[in-house]
Amino acid sequence: MKLDSALLAKQIRQQALHMVYKSGASHIASALSIADIVAVLYADIVNHIPSDPSYPYRDRVLLSKGHACTAIYAVLAELGYFPQDELENYGTNGSRLMNHISHYVPGVEFSAGALGHLLPVGAGKALFAKKQNKQWRTYVILSDGELNEGSNWEAIMFAAHHRLDNLVAIIDKNNFQSFITTQETLNMDPLEDKFMSFGWNTYSIDGHSHQELSDALAAASIKRDSPSVVIANTTKGKGVSFMENNVEWHYRNPSSDQLQSALLEVLSNA
């Protein structure tokens, strides 16, 4: 049965808000900005079987911006990789649901903490699959801020050189990192021109339009003798008005009243 990506995105946002509030954690705005990307990816694109996380023909999904892990934990729980009530343990001592994404969680391919590492890992996985004639693909979700890391550009060159057409990078371009904008920190624009010059198929879209996401990811999944990147232009904190484009929500934890206000907005959004 086909999943409803719009409903799934709402569920991801609700669960992420609950997790961050209950654990006293941070990075909620980072999770909200990728909720639509994650929903469309799992509803429309990725080949996977929740009851068999080690299914050998599954597509590999890597979250390089590991601090946004609540979005991935939420979708995996919603799809049945593990019981939803385990989300209550997020960020607590001894929980496998760590504050940065952990491979101990069913459905998570690789742990991430320090930024800039999982595109190289994804390129390695894609090269292995290509050499072994495996048909699965690798999808890597990155933040725009972590493109400051040189390891990404080594991987970008590597992937183009080896014609890794089974590798898709998805950039959450929300234009913020840490305390200020990405442009103020280290301007990476124009990203489209950079990736094209490195030999990548490049798509620049509205990262909250499920139709544009589905179309671009489907196109990027077609083998064309080179890797593909989907530059998803997003709003940090998307779905909660007082969190949107407000850099303090990279770190801040919502109060009880703020949680209720945020949940009401998410539920009422079309």
C-alpha positions in Angstrom: 0.0 0.0 0.0 1.4 3.4 -1.0 2.2 5.7 1.9 0.9 9.2 2.1 4.0 11.4 2.3 2.1 14.4 3.5 0.7 12.5 6.5 4.0 10.9 7.1 5.7 14.4 7.2 3.2 15.5 9.9 3.9 12.5 11.9 7.6 13.0 11.7 7.3 16.6 12.9 5.0 15.7 15.8 7.3 12.9 16.9 10.4 15.0 16.6 8.8 17.8 18.7 7.8 15.3 21.4 11.3 13.7 21.5 13.2 16.9 21.7 10.9 18.3 24.4 10.8 15.2 26.6 14.6 14.7 26.5 15.5 18.4 26.9 17.5 18.1 23.7 18.2 20.5 20.8 18.3 20.6 17.0 14.6 20.6 16.5 14.7 23.2 13.7 17.2 20.9 11.8 14.8 18.0 12.0 11.8 20.1 10.9 13.6 21.3 7.8 14.2 17.7 6.5 10.8 16.3 7.5 9.4 16.6 4.0 12.6 15.2 2.4 12.5 12.2 4.7 8.8 11.6 4.2 9.0 11.6 0.4 12.2 9.5 0.4 10.6 6.7 2.5 7.1 7.0 1.1 7.9 7.2 -2.6 11.6 6.4 -3.4 13.5 4.0 -1.2 13.3 0.3 -1.6 13.2 -1.1 1.9 11.4 -3.7 4.2 10.8 -2.4 7.7 10.4 -6.0 9.0 13.8 -6.9 7.7 16.2 -4.0 8.3 19.1 -6.1 6.9 17.2 -6.9 3.6 20.2 -7.2 1.2 18.6 -5.4 -1.7 17.5 -2.4 0.3 18.6 1.1 -0.7 21.0 2.7 1.8 20.0 6.0 3.4 22.7 7.9 5.3 22.0 11.0 7.4 25.2 13.0 7.4 23.6 15.8 9.4 23.3 13.4 12.4 22.1 16.0 14.8 18.7 15.9 12.9 18.3 12.3 13.9 14.8 12.7 15.4 13.4 13.0 11.9 14.9 9.6 10.9 14.0 7.9 14.2 10.4 9.2 13.8 10.0 7.8 10.3 11.6 4.5 11.2 9.2 4.1 14.2 6.2 5.2 12.1 7.1 2.6 9.5 7.5 -0.2 12.0 11.3 -0.7 12.2 10.9 -0.6 16.0 8.0 0.1 18.4 6.9 3.7 18.5 6.9 3.8 22.3 10.7 3.5 22.2 10.8 7.1 21.0 10.0 8.0 24.6 13.6 6.9 25.5 15.2 9.3 23.0 18.4 10.9 24.5 18.2 9.1 27.8 21.0 7.2 29.4 21.4 3.7 28.0 19.0 4.3 25.1 20.0 3.3 21.6 18.2 6.4 20.4 21.2 8.7 20.9 21.2 12.5 20.3 23.2 12.0 17.1 22.0 9.2 14.8 23.2 5.7 15.8 23.6 2.5 13.8 22.3 0.6 16.9 18.8 1.7 15.8 17.1 -0.7 13.3 17.1 0.9 9.8 20.0 3.2 10.5 22.9 2.4 8.3 25.7 4.4 9.9 26.3 6.6 12.9 27.1 10.3 12.5 28.3 13.0 14.8 31.0 15.1 13.3 29.8 16.7 10.1 31.2 16.1 6.6 31.8 12.4 6.8 28.9 10.5 5.4 29.1 11.6 1.8 32.5 9.9 1.6 31.1 6.8 3.3 28.2 6.9 0.8 30.5 7.1 -2.1 32.4 4.1 -0.8 29.1 2.1 -0.5 28.1 3.2 -4.0 31.5 2.1 -5.4 31.2 -1.3 -3.7 27.7 -1.8 -5.1 28.8 -0.8 -8.6 31.7 -3.1 -8.7 29.6 -6.0 -7.3 26.8 -5.3 -9.8 24.3 -4.6 -6.9 21.2 -2.8 -7.9 20.6 -0.9 -4.6 21.3 2.8 -4.4 22.8 5.1 -1.7 21.1 8.3 -0.6 23.0 10.8 1.6 21.2 13.6 3.3 23.5 16.5 4.1 23.2 20.0 5.5 24.4 23.0 3.5 26.6 24.1 6.3 28.6 20.9 6.4 29.7 21.5 2.8 32.3 23.7 4.4 34.1 20.4 5.1 36.7 19.6 2.5 36.0 15.8 2.9 32.8 16.4 1.0 34.5 17.9 -2.0 37.0 15.0 -2.1 34.0 12.6 -2.2 32.3 14.8 -4.8 35.3 14.4 -7.1 35.7 10.7 -6.3 32.0 10.0 -7.1 32.2 11.8 -10.4 35.5 10.1 -11.4 34.0 6.7 -10.7 30.7 7.5 -12.4 28.7 6.5 -9.4 25.2 6.8 -10.9 23.9 4.8 -7.9 24.7 7.7 -5.5 22.3 10.5 -4.7 23.2 13.4 -2.4 20.3 15.4 -1.0 21.3 18.8 0.4 19.1 20.4 3.0 19.8 24.0 2.0 18.1 25.9 4.8 20.8 28.7 4.8 21.7 28.5 8.5 24.4 27.0 10.5 25.2 27.3 14.2 24.6 31.0 15.1 24.4 32.7 11.7 23.7 32.2 8.1 25.7 29.9 5.8 26.4 32.9 3.6 28.0 34.8 6.5 29.9 31.8 7.7 31.4 30.6 4.4 29.4 31.3 1.3 29.1 28.2 -0.9 26.8 29.7 -3.6 26.2 29.0 -6.3 25.9 25.3 -5.4 24.3 24.3 -8.6 27.2 25.6 -10.7 29.7 23.9 -8.4 28.1 20.5 -8.6 27.6 20.7 -12.3 31.2 21.7 -12.8 32.3 18.6 -10.8 30.2 16.4 -13.2 27.1 15.8 -11.2 23.5 15.7 -12.4 22.0 18.6 -10.5 18.4 19.4 -9.4 17.5 22.5 -7.5 13.9 22.4 -6.0 11.6 23.5 -3.3 12.5 21.1 -0.5 9.0 21.3 1.0 7.1 20.5 -2.2 6.4 16.8 -2.1 5.7 16.7 -5.8 9.0 18.4 -6.6 10.9 16.2 -4.2 9.3 13.0 -5.6 10.0 14.1 -9.2 13.6 15.1 -8.6 14.5 12.1 -6.5 12.9 9.8 -9.1 14.9 11.5 -11.8 18.1 11.4 -9.7 17.6 7.6 -9.3 17.9 6.9 -13.0 21.3 5.7 -13.9 23.0 8.3 -16.1 26.7 7.4 -15.8 27.3 10.1 -13.1 26.1 10.8 -9.5 23.2 13.1 -8.8 22.5 15.8 -6.3 19.1 17.2 -5.2 19.5 20.7 -3.7 16.4 21.0 -1.6 15.8 24.7 -0.7 14.2 24.5 2.7 13.2 26.7 5.7 14.9 25.9 9.0 12.2 25.0 11.5 9.6 24.5 8.8 6.0 24.0 10.0 6.3 25.9 13.3 6.1 29.7 12.7 8.1 30.8 15.7 10.9 28.4 14.9 11.1 29.2 11.2 14.4 30.9 10.1 15.1 31.5 13.8 18.6 30.4 14.5 18.1 30.0 18.2 16.1 26.9 17.6 19.3 25.1 16.4 20.0 24.8 20.1 16.9 25.8 22.1 14.5 23.3 23.8 10.8 24.2 23.7 8.8 24.8 26.9 5.5 22.9 27.5 3.5 25.8 26.2 5.7 26.1 23.1 5.4 22.4 22.5 1.6 22.6 22.5 1.7 25.7 20.2 4.0 23.9 17.8 2.0 20.7 17.7 -1.2 22.7 17.0 0.5 24.4 14.0 1.8 21.1 12.6 -1.6 19.5 12.9 -3.4 22.5 11.3 -1.0 22.8 8.4 -2.4 21.5 5.1 
